[in-house]
């Protein structure tokens, strides 16, 4: 084999080429600015990569073993809102906000209030150790129905919100966000102030204009089953109902019964009233409509009942420029007239004080007077003193009534004589009787008018006591709660329309009303003779003497003992006033002498009503005479 020799020219060529390459590389070396830009670019790529890795971790966090099939399933059912189910907050957890008056627990699932506790009120009786909880154990739900652009229909009560709790001074601010993306969400914002039952509540959206269908409003649904909180379930149920304000200041209520429905327009608030406590949703911008529903859940034959009513309200939230921004308030607290009035939102209208003149009497007379008295003495003695004041104010009317009865009693013999003389001529008898009244200066209606004047006061008081939260769990004598029945004996059985206990104040009130009616019935029978062709009022009144106390006994056995106490004191005082008037003020002989003196004078000019009545009677008499001739 021929040996290959070393060629020096090849070495020179190799060195020359290597030098040329080094020179080219030197010429293409990047400047310092270019090197800095390249470094920043690399850091940005690394940062984006880490962000994507973290996002991937969040997406797969609640999915067992990074199960991509489960994630796909979430996206299939929840669409864009599958993102909310991938966050760490997608758990059955709660956030608590509270002040001295109320404690609220807000659930991650649904974002709504899952528990509302009133710190200063005990359930059923004083010393029970169980605080009043308006919301607990899923008795209330708050939901928005979401229609998405990718054709999903979702309910917020089934989705997970992300909570953020902050403070602004003494105000606690809790935001609950249902996220479709980091910067696209539905937000509930709760603001609880110090020492206040009312909290701000806003619903707003951000970045959901392309995710939700905005052509139609969202449907807000608020559903509530009211727990029993009082000793008397039937009494509590009677005063539990939906109230609402509509059309710029008008207020109304849905009423009792089963499956009651109503639709109202321009609704400012909806209140679920539970006798002494209320849950209220208010809106600064009235809801266009509100579909309201109420159902009675109490069976009077059952002693133990968990719930009294089932309430539901459905209201629309309108989009503006593709977003929701609704300013509202929640109220969870006592149905206290003065407290509700202090908010200046017409919330005091939910306190059942009666309509028209009855409500006016309660608002402007009884509430201020009783409130003043109860500042200095206990609630029971305040009722006693309040009753005495009312009866003293009504005593002039009582006097007028008895004076009229006394005058009629004096005229009874002459009225009986006229009745016998014209017993076959009813019209003539009526005419002669009216002439006698006019000549003697006696008004037969004078005895009825005082009774009619007392009716507004009677009805106003009937509304006032059941609505006075001041009486709740306040004791007097043997009664441990003036807002409920004063049971002195528990029966081993249940009596229909009466109950399973014996209350003492209704018994005392029934005895008092029996003696009161016994006295007044005798006087009325003596004053008013039997009119031919008319029902025998004497027999009817004799029956009522026994029926009225019995009805009082049955009706008030499960009612507020404070109301029974009032009627007992009231009727007892009335009996005393009657005895004083009859024995020391009214003199029958003087009344008789005065009537005889009036007869000698010219008869008083008849009123227009009396003239028209007499003319009508004369016309009827003339027509009757013509018929006889024919």
C-alpha positions in Angstrom: 0.0 0.0 0.0 1.3 3.4 -0.9 1.9 5.7 2.2 0.0 9.0 2.3 2.2 12.0 2.7 1.4 15.2 4.8 0.4 18.2 2.6 1.3 21.6 4.2 -1.1 23.5 1.9 -4.1 21.7 3.4 -3.2 22.9 6.9 -2.9 26.5 5.7 -6.3 26.3 4.1 -7.9 24.9 7.2 -6.5 27.7 9.4 -7.6 30.3 6.9 -11.3 29.0 6.8 -11.4 28.8 10.7 -10.2 32.4 10.9 -12.8 33.6 8.5 -15.6 31.9 10.6 -14.3 33.6 13.8 -14.3 37.0 12.1 -17.9 36.5 10.9 -19.1 35.4 14.3 -17.5 38.5 15.9 -19.2 40.8 13.4 -22.6 39.2 14.2 -22.3 39.5 18.0 -25.5 41.1 19.5 -25.3 44.4 21.3 -26.0 44.8 25.0 -29.6 46.2 24.3 -30.3 43.1 22.2 -29.0 40.8 24.9 -31.3 42.6 27.5 -34.3 42.2 25.3 -33.6 38.6 24.7 -33.3 38.0 28.5 -36.7 39.7 29.2 -38.3 37.6 26.4 -37.1 34.4 28.0 -38.3 35.5 31.5 -41.8 36.3 30.1 -41.9 32.8 28.4 -41.0 31.2 31.7 -43.6 33.2 33.6 -46.4 32.4 31.1 -45.4 28.7 31.4 -45.7 28.8 35.1 -49.0 30.6 35.0 -50.4 27.9 32.6 -49.1 25.2 34.9 -50.8 26.8 37.9 -54.0 27.2 36.0 -53.8 23.6 35.0 -53.4 22.7 38.7 -56.5 24.8 39.6 -58.6 23.2 36.9 -57.7 19.8 38.0 -57.7 20.5 41.8 -61.2 19.2 42.6 -61.0 16.5 40.0 -59.7 13.3 41.5 -56.4 12.1 40.0 -56.4 14.8 37.3 -59.4 13.1 35.7 -59.8 15.1 32.5 -63.1 13.2 31.8 -64.6 14.6 35.0 -63.4 18.1 34.0 -65.0 17.7 30.6 -68.2 16.6 32.3 -68.2 19.8 34.4 -67.7 22.0 31.3 -70.5 20.1 29.6 -73.0 20.8 32.4 -71.8 24.1 33.6 -70.4 25.7 30.5 -68.2 28.7 31.3 -69.1 28.5 35.0 -67.2 25.2 35.2 -64.4 27.5 36.2 -66.1 28.2 39.5 -66.1 24.5 40.4 -62.4 24.3 39.9 -61.5 26.9 42.6 -60.4 26.0 46.1 -63.6 27.7 47.4 -65.8 25.0 45.7 -66.5 23.4 49.1 -69.4 23.2 51.6 -68.0 26.0 53.7 -69.4 29.1 55.3 -68.3 32.7 56.1 -69.7 34.4 59.3 -70.4 38.1 59.7 -71.9 39.3 63.0 -72.5 42.3 65.3 -74.1 42.6 68.7 -77.6 42.0 67.3 -77.4 39.4 64.6 -75.1 36.6 63.4 -75.2 35.5 59.7 -73.5 32.5 58.0 -73.2 32.8 54.2 -72.6 29.6 52.3 -70.1 29.2 49.5 -72.6 27.0 47.7 -75.3 29.4 46.5 -73.7 32.5 48.1 -76.8 33.1 50.1 -77.5 33.4 53.9 -77.7 29.9 55.3 -78.2 30.8 58.9 -79.6 34.0 60.6 -79.5 34.1 64.4 -80.9 36.9 66.5 -78.6 37.2 69.5 -81.0 39.0 71.9 -84.1 36.8 71.6 -84.8 33.3 72.9 -87.1 30.8 71.3 -90.5 29.8 72.8 -89.8 30.9 76.4 -87.4 32.9 78.5 -84.5 30.9 79.8 -84.8 28.2 77.1 -81.2 28.8 76.1 -82.1 28.5 72.4 -81.7 31.7 70.4 -84.2 32.6 67.6 -82.9 31.4 64.3 -84.9 32.7 61.3 -82.8 30.7 58.9 -81.3 27.3 59.6 -81.2 23.8 58.2 -82.0 24.8 54.6 -85.4 26.4 55.4 -84.5 29.3 53.1 -83.1 29.5 49.6 -82.1 32.4 47.4 -81.6 31.7 43.7 -80.9 33.3 40.4 -81.7 31.4 37.2 -78.9 32.0 34.7 -79.5 31.4 30.9 -76.0 31.2 29.3 -75.1 31.9 25.7 -74.0 28.3 25.2 -77.5 27.2 26.0 -77.2 26.1 29.7 -79.8 26.9 32.3 -78.0 27.2 35.7 -79.2 27.9 39.2 -76.9 29.9 41.5 -78.1 27.9 44.5 -76.3 24.9 43.1 -73.0 26.7 42.2 -70.0 27.7 44.3 -69.1 31.3 45.1 -65.7 32.5 46.1 -65.8 34.6 49.4 -63.7 37.6 50.3 -64.2 39.2 53.7 -62.9 42.7 54.4 -63.6 45.6 56.9 -64.2 49.2 56.4 -64.1 50.7 59.9 -66.8 48.8 61.9 -68.5 47.7 58.7 -68.0 44.1 57.6 -68.0 43.6 53.8 -68.4 40.1 52.3 -68.2 39.6 48.6 -69.3 36.3 47.1 -68.3 35.8 43.5 -69.5 33.2 41.1 -66.8 33.1 38.5 -66.9 32.2 34.8 -63.3 33.4 34.5 -60.8 35.4 36.7 -62.4 38.7 35.7 -65.9 37.6 34.7 -68.3 36.9 37.6 -71.6 37.4 39.3 -71.2 39.1 42.7 -73.3 39.2 45.9 -72.0 41.9 48.2 -73.1 42.0 51.9 -72.3 44.9 54.2 -73.2 44.5 57.8 -73.0 47.6 60.0 -72.4 47.7 63.7 -75.5 47.5 66.0 -78.0 47.2 63.1 -80.3 44.5 61.9 -80.3 45.9 58.3 -77.5 45.1 56.0 -76.7 46.3 52.5 -77.0 43.7 49.7 -75.9 44.3 46.1 -76.1 42.0 43.1 -73.9 42.9 40.2 -72.2 41.3 37.3 -68.9 41.9 35.5 -67.8 40.6 32.1 -70.8 38.3 31.7 -72.3 40.3 28.8 -71.2 37.6 26.3 -71.6 34.7 28.6 -75.2 35.2 29.7 -78.3 35.8 27.5 -79.2 39.4 28.4 -82.3 39.8 26.3 -84.5 38.6 29.2 -84.2 39.5 32.9 -82.7 37.1 35.4 -85.4 35.5 37.7 -84.7 36.0 41.3 -86.4 33.4 43.5 -86.6 33.7 47.3 -88.1 30.8 49.1 -88.7 30.5 52.9 -90.3 28.1 55.4 -90.9 29.8 58.7 -89.9 28.1 61.9 -92.1 28.3 64.9 -90.5 30.5 67.6 -93.4 31.1 70.0 -95.1 29.0 72.6 -98.5 29.2 70.9 -98.2 27.9 67.4 -101.7 28.6 66.3 -101.4 32.2 67.6 -98.1 32.7 65.9 -99.4 31.2 62.6 -102.4 33.6 62.7 -100.0 36.6 62.5 -97.5 35.1 60.0 -97.9 36.3 56.4 -96.4 38.0 53.4 -96.4 41.8 53.3 -95.3 43.9 50.3 -95.0 47.5 49.2 -95.9 48.3 45.6 -96.7 51.2 43.2 -94.8 53.9 45.1 -95.9 53.5 48.7 -98.9 51.3 48.7 -98.8 48.3 51.1 -100.7 45.1 51.2 -100.6 41.5 52.5 -101.3 38.2 50.9 -103.5 36.7 53.6 -103.9 33.4 55.3 -104.9 30.0 53.9 -103.5 27.4 51.5 -101.9 28.1 48.1 -102.5 31.9 48.2 -101.0 33.7 45.2 -100.8 37.3 44.0 -98.9 39.3 41.4 -97.9 42.9 42.2 -96.1 45.6 40.1 -93.4 48.0 41.1 -92.6 46.2 44.3 -90.2 48.0 46.7 -90.0 45.3 49.4 -91.2 41.8 50.2 -91.5 40.9 53.9 -91.9 37.4 55.3 -93.5 38.2 58.7 -93.4 35.7 61.5 -95.6 37.5 64.1 -92.7 39.0 66.2 -89.9 38.5 63.7 -89.5 39.4 60.0 -87.2 38.6 57.1 -87.4 41.4 54.5 -85.8 42.0 51.1 -85.8 45.6 50.0 -84.8 47.1 46.7 -83.8 50.7 45.9 -85.0 50.2 42.4 -88.5 48.6 42.5 -88.9 45.2 40.9 -91.1 45.4 37.8 -93.3 42.6 39.1 -93.4 40.2 42.0 -95.1 36.8 42.0 -96.0 35.9 45.6 -97.0 32.6 47.1 -98.1 31.6 50.6 -99.2 28.2 52.0 -100.3 27.4 55.5 -98.4 24.5 57.0 -100.1 24.3 60.4 -102.7 21.6 61.2 -104.7 22.8 64.2 -105.2 19.2 65.3 -101.4 18.6 65.6 -99.7 19.9 68.7 -96.1 19.8 67.5 -95.4 21.7 64.3 -92.0 22.7 62.9 -93.1 25.2 60.4 -96.0 27.7 60.2 -95.9 29.0 56.6 -94.2 28.4 53.2 -93.5 31.6 51.4 -92.1 32.2 47.9 -91.4 35.3 45.8 -90.2 35.5 42.2 -88.9 38.8 40.8 -87.0 39.9 37.7 -83.6 41.6 37.6 -83.2 43.6 34.4 -79.9 43.9 32.5 -78.5 47.4 31.7 -75.9 47.5 29.0 -75.4 43.8 29.3 -74.8 43.8 33.1 -76.8 43.6 36.4 -76.5 46.2 39.1 -79.2 45.9 41.7 -78.9 47.8 45.1 -80.9 46.1 47.8 -81.1 45.4 51.6 -81.8 42.5 53.9 -83.5 42.9 57.2 -83.5 40.0 59.8 -84.9 41.2 63.1 -87.8 41.9 65.3 -91.2 43.1 64.1 -90.9 46.2 66.2 -93.0 49.2 65.1 -90.6 51.9 66.4 -87.5 50.2 65.0 -89.0 49.5 61.6 -90.3 53.1 61.4 -86.8 54.4 62.1 -85.6 53.1 58.7 -88.0 55.4 56.9 -88.9 52.8 54.3 -92.5 52.3 55.3 -91.6 49.0 56.9 -93.8 49.8 59.9 -96.8 48.9 57.7 -96.1 45.2 58.2 -97.1 45.6 61.9 -100.8 44.7 62.0 -102.3 47.7 63.8 -105.5 47.9 61.8 -106.6 50.0 58.9 -108.1 53.5 58.8 -109.1 55.0 62.1 -108.1 51.9 64.0 -104.5 52.1 62.8 -104.5 55.9 63.4 -105.6 55.4 67.0 -102.8 52.8 67.6 -100.0 54.8 65.9 -100.8 58.2 67.4 -102.4 57.4 70.8 -101.9 53.9 72.1 -98.3 53.2 71.0 -96.9 56.5 72.4 -99.0 56.2 75.6 -98.1 52.6 76.4 -94.5 53.1 75.4 -94.3 56.0 77.9 -95.9 53.9 80.7 -93.7 50.9 80.1 -90.6 53.1 80.5 -91.3 53.4 84.3 -93.1 50.2 85.3 -93.2 46.6 84.3 -95.2 45.5 81.2 -98.0 43.9 83.3 -98.6 46.9 85.5 -98.3 49.1 82.4 -101.3 47.2 80.9 -103.3 47.7 84.1 -102.6 51.5 84.2 -103.1 51.8 80.5 -106.5 50.1 80.8 -107.5 52.5 83.6 -106.6 55.5 81.5 -108.5 54.3 78.5 -111.6 53.6 80.6 -111.4 57.0 82.3 -111.2 58.7 78.9 -114.2 56.6 77.7 -116.3 57.2 80.9 -118.2 60.3 79.5 -119.4 58.1 76.6 -120.4 55.4 79.1 -122.3 58.0 81.1 -124.2 59.2 78.0 -125.2 55.6 77.3 -126.6 54.9 80.7 -128.3 58.3 80.8 -130.1 57.5 77.6 -131.1 54.1 79.0 -132.5 55.7 82.1 -134.6 58.1 80.1 -136.0 55.3 78.0 -136.7 53.4 81.2 -138.8 56.3 82.4 -140.8 56.5 79.2 -141.4 52.8 79.0 -144.9 52.9 80.5 -146.1 55.4 78.0 -144.4 53.6 75.1 -146.2 50.4 76.2 -149.5 52.3 76.3 -149.0 53.5 72.7 -148.1 49.9 71.7 -151.4 48.6 73.2 -153.5 51.4 71.7 -152.2 51.0 68.2 -151.3 47.3 68.2 -153.2 46.7 64.9 -151.7 49.8 63.2 -147.9 49.4 63.1 -147.3 52.6 61.2 -149.5 54.7 63.5 -147.8 53.2 66.5 -144.4 54.2 65.1 -145.6 57.7 64.4 -147.0 58.2 67.9 -143.9 56.8 69.5 -141.7 59.2 67.5 -144.0 62.1 68.6 -143.5 61.0 72.2 -139.7 60.9 71.9 -139.7 64.4 70.3 -142.1 65.9 72.9 -140.1 64.5 75.8 -136.8 65.5 74.3 -135.5 62.0 74.2 -133.4 60.5 71.4 -133.8 56.7 71.2 -130.6 56.5 69.3 -128.6 58.2 72.0 -127.9 54.8 73.7 -126.5 53.3 70.5 -124.2 56.2 69.5 -121.9 55.9 72.6 -121.5 52.2 71.9 -120.6 52.9 68.3 -118.1 55.5 69.4 -116.4 52.9 71.5 -116.0 50.4 68.7 -113.0 52.0 67.1 -111.2 52.0 70.4 -112.2 48.4 71.1 -111.0 47.1 67.7 -107.8 49.2 67.9 -106.9 47.6 71.2 -107.7 44.2 69.8 -105.0 44.9 67.2 -102.6 46.6 69.5 -101.8 44.0 72.0 -101.0 41.1 69.7 -98.5 43.3 67.8 -96.7 44.6 70.9 -93.3 42.8 70.9 -92.6 44.6 74.2 -94.9 41.9 75.8 -92.9 39.0 74.5 -91.5 36.8 77.3 -92.5 39.5 79.9 -94.2 38.0 83.0 -97.0 39.2 85.3 -98.4 37.4 88.2 -98.8 33.7 87.2 -98.3 34.5 83.4 -94.7 34.0 82.3 -95.3 35.5 78.8 -97.8 38.2 78.2 -97.5 37.7 74.5 -98.7 34.1 74.8 -101.3 32.1 76.8 -101.0 31.9 80.6 -101.5 28.2 81.2 -102.2 27.1 84.8 -103.0 23.5 84.0 -102.0 21.2 81.2 -104.8 18.9 80.0 -104.0 15.3 79.2 -106.1 15.6 76.0 -106.9 18.2 73.3 -110.3 19.9 73.2 -111.3 21.2 69.7 -111.5 25.0 69.6 -110.1 25.2 73.1 -106.8 23.5 73.3 -104.8 21.3 75.6 -104.4 23.7 78.5 -106.4 26.0 80.8 -105.6 29.7 80.8 -106.7 31.7 83.9 -106.9 35.3 82.5 -109.5 34.3 79.8 -111.6 32.7 82.6 -111.4 35.9 84.6 -112.3 38.0 81.5 -115.2 35.7 80.8 -116.6 36.1 84.3 -116.3 39.9 84.1 -118.0 40.1 80.8 -120.8 37.8 82.1 -121.6 40.2 85.0 -121.3 43.2 82.7 -123.8 41.8 80.2 -126.1 40.7 83.0 -126.3 44.3 84.2 -126.6 46.0 80.8 -129.1 43.4 79.5 -131.5 44.0 82.4 -131.4 47.8 81.8 -131.9 47.5 78.1 -134.9 45.2 78.6 -136.4 47.7 81.0 -135.7 50.6 78.6 -136.9 49.2 75.3 -140.3 47.5 75.0 -141.0 44.7 72.6 -142.0 46.1 69.1 -144.6 44.2 67.2 -143.3 42.4 64.1 -139.7 42.6 65.4 -137.6 39.8 66.9 -137.8 39.4 70.6 -134.6 41.2 71.6 -135.0 40.3 75.3 -134.8 36.6 74.6 -131.8 37.2 72.2 -130.0 39.2 74.8 -130.6 36.6 77.5 -128.9 34.0 75.2 -126.0 36.4 74.5 -125.3 36.8 78.2 -124.1 33.2 78.2 -122.8 32.9 74.6 -120.5 35.9 74.8 -118.5 34.7 77.9 -118.3 31.2 76.4 -116.9 32.6 73.1 -114.5 34.7 75.0 -113.3 31.7 76.9 -112.8 29.6 73.8 -111.4 32.4 71.6 -108.8 33.7 74.1 -107.6 30.5 75.7 -104.6 30.3 73.3 -104.3 34.1 72.7 -101.9 36.6 74.3 -102.5 36.7 78.1 -101.8 40.5 77.9 -105.0 40.9 75.8 -107.1 38.8 78.2 -105.6 40.8 81.1 -106.8 44.0 79.4 -110.3 42.7 78.9 -110.6 41.5 82.5 -109.4 44.8 83.9 -111.5 46.8 81.4 -114.8 44.9 82.1 -114.2 45.1 85.8 -113.7 48.9 85.7 -116.7 49.2 83.5 -118.9 47.4 86.0 -117.6 49.7 88.8 -118.3 52.8 86.7 -121.8 51.5 85.9 -122.6 51.0 89.7 -121.3 54.5 90.5 -123.3 56.1 87.7 -126.5 54.2 88.5 -126.4 54.6 92.3 -124.7 58.0 92.8 -125.1 60.1 89.6 -128.3 59.2 87.7 -131.5 60.0 89.6 -134.6 58.4 88.0 -137.0 60.8 89.8 -135.1 63.9 88.5 -135.1 62.4 85.0 -138.8 61.8 85.1 -139.5 65.3 86.3 -137.3 66.7 83.6 -139.2 64.7 80.9 -142.6 65.9 82.2 -141.3 69.4 82.1 -140.1 68.9 78.5 -143.5 67.8 77.5 -145.0 71.1 78.6 -142.6 72.9 76.2 -143.0 73.2 72.5 -141.5 70.1 70.8 -138.0 70.5 69.5 -137.7 71.0 65.8 -137.2 67.7 64.1 -134.0 67.0 62.4 -134.0 66.4 58.6 -133.6 62.7 59.1 -136.6 62.6 61.5 -138.7 64.7 59.1 -137.9 62.4 56.1 -138.5 59.3 58.2 -141.9 60.6 59.4 -142.8 61.6 55.8 -141.9 58.2 54.6 -144.0 56.6 57.3 -147.0 58.9 56.4 -146.7 57.9 52.7 -146.7 54.2 53.6 -149.7 54.7 55.8 -151.6 56.6 53.0 -150.7 53.8 50.5 -151.9 51.2 52.9 -155.2 53.1 53.3 -155.7 53.3 49.5 -155.2 49.6 49.2 -157.8 48.9 51.8 -160.4 51.1 49.9 -159.7 49.2 46.7 
